[in-house]
Structures are given as structure tokens and as C-alpha cells.
Amino acid sequence: MLRKLQYCSIQFQNRFISLVLSDTEREYRDVAMKFAKEKIMPVAAHYDSTGEFPWDIVKEAHRIGLMNPQIPKKYGGLELTNLETVLVVEALAYGCSAIQLCIMGSSLAVAPLNIAGNEEQKKKYLGMLTAEPIIAAYCVTEPSAGSDVSSIKMKAEKKGDSYILNGTKAWITGGGLAQWFFVLARTDPDLKTPPGKAFSAFIVDGDTKGISRGKKEQNMGQRCSDTRTITFENVIVPKEVKI
């Protein structure tokens, strides 16, 4: 199991990075590959046919440390390096890319929070992911903007000690199941403001009033992955969730 393995580092030979995997890196990969072959591959066709979310597999992946392994140890994760995480993702996708996305899709929301969140935010929201096999979702893509961040239209208006969010996000992985969302919105209404200063990020609890989740999309080859449109209508969040 991954939770029993020791943390490893990239090896350097002279001034070049070694392309030879360390024993620990190979072990991470092998654990994930064994899981893919024994747990994912036998049922991949079933989940693609039914479109059912593979909760049993996700829960087992979480139990042995395959879910969100890059989260720092202080929040309950394994703190894997980027390379180690990639090895795990590739191995899981060998079994089924859609089920791999169900297991690792929350990583999209984890990354910006881990980089820019404050200690209280990370302790609460990253800790939720390591404590239980729950889903988080990354809300950036929009119907008219795609993933072009500079064209995002969703607004976050400051009112006292709160922000009011209004807008729609599209093609959100895990959108129908997420217990919290990473949300990017425009806080400066001036369209001439540089993108780096025009937007702010928020962590929004999934049960916040004003959030509605659209119908599940039927993605070819990704049918068991829960992808939806998420609408925010006068969603009020405290200033403390602003990243």
C-alpha cells in the first residue's frame, strides 16, 4: 500500500536529472498498476456502459492512499512529488482513464489551494479530502469562455464581509458530487484590468444556497465521470474563503 512507502526524491547525476526511477518510485507505480489490473480493469466496461460513478473503487483507492496522494503530510496526505503523482495517474489510467479521473479529478481543485491557500483553508479543505473519500471540483471553464481565464464572466461582488457570486461554469469534473468547489470569478468589473489583477479565487462549500447542478453529461469514453454545468446564483460566501 502507498501509505506504507517512504517519501523519495529525484536523483541527480552530475548536472542532469536521472531518468531511472528510484526503487520507491517504481513501488508507487507498481502498487497503482496492481490496483488498475485487479480492481479497475475487470469492471471498466460495466461503468462505461452504465455511467454509474464507481464509488466502491474510489473508496478503496482512498483507503490505500491512491487518492490525492500529492496533499502534504501535515494535512493527512502522502506529499508525493509531481513525478511520483504522475506515475500513479498513468498506472491508474492504464486500467481506465475515466475511473482514474473519478479517483484523481479532485487534484485540479487541490493544486491551487495547496499553492495559494492560507493555513486555515488548507487544514480544513485538504483535510476533508484525506479524511474521507469525497470529491472536490475545479470551477474555471465557462460556456462562452472555455478555459480562457482572461475571458471569464462570472462575477464576485464584495458586500461587507462577504462576496456574492453569480455566473455559470461548464464541463466541471465531479460537479454533481463535489462537497466543495474551487471557483475563479471576476472581482474587478473593469474589462481593461489585467487578468492577473481582475480575478479572485474562492473555496465554496457544495451545499451553499444558490448553487445548482445541471444534468450529467455523457462523455464518450468518460461516461462514469460525473461532469456537469454548475450555476451560481446570488451565492453568498464569507471573505474567509477567498484565496
Phi, psi and omega in degrees: 000147181298326185295346181263353184274156180270149177296141180231167182233160178291138181271142176243135176238115188058243181247015183242149176282130179290134178269002178271125180292144175286167178301320181291320178298318177295325181291319174303310180300316183293323177297315180293321179293320177298318178296318180298316183287321186271327186252325186269307187302320181296339185241002184302315181296323179299311183290328177291325180288318184272336184075009181287140177288130187279067185300321181300318180290318179300317180296320179290320177299320178295319183299322184263003174096012181275351183259125180054048184289348182277352178297136181304151182300327183294344177251011176100001181269186180262348180057047177290151175287171177301317180297315180297320179294319178299319179299320178293314181299313181299319181294317178296320180293337174301324179284316178184121183294327181291315179292325174302319180293325177296325180281317189251001183300331180295343181301332178299321179279331181294317188303306181294326178293318180295326182280315191243352181288157176276174186299318181295318179296315182292319179300318182286305191275324173289324178298326177299321183288328180275336181283323184221155178282071180253172184246140171239153184230149183257106184258092178234310183302138179233158183303320184260349183250344187062223178258019175280098186302323183295344181257008181300136181252344180303136185248147172231110183256128181281129177226102182063236180264015182229169172237144177249119184259132176220128179155179183231136176247143186237155177055049183269113179295126181077011186301326182280348186241349188299135174268344168208154182241140164269121187236130175253128183217159179278122177256347175247114183289346180287113184293347180274350179293133179305142182309324182295343180244353186271343188240156175224155179249147182224152170256121185240122177298140185296337182263014179293136181300136178104353177269130174234143183247125182285184182290152180291130178282150176258091183270123181300125181080355182226031189295332180277349177281130184276102181242128185213167169272136179241125181249134178247116182237106182052046179279118183262124178231148179288156182298339182294342181267000176285127181277000000 
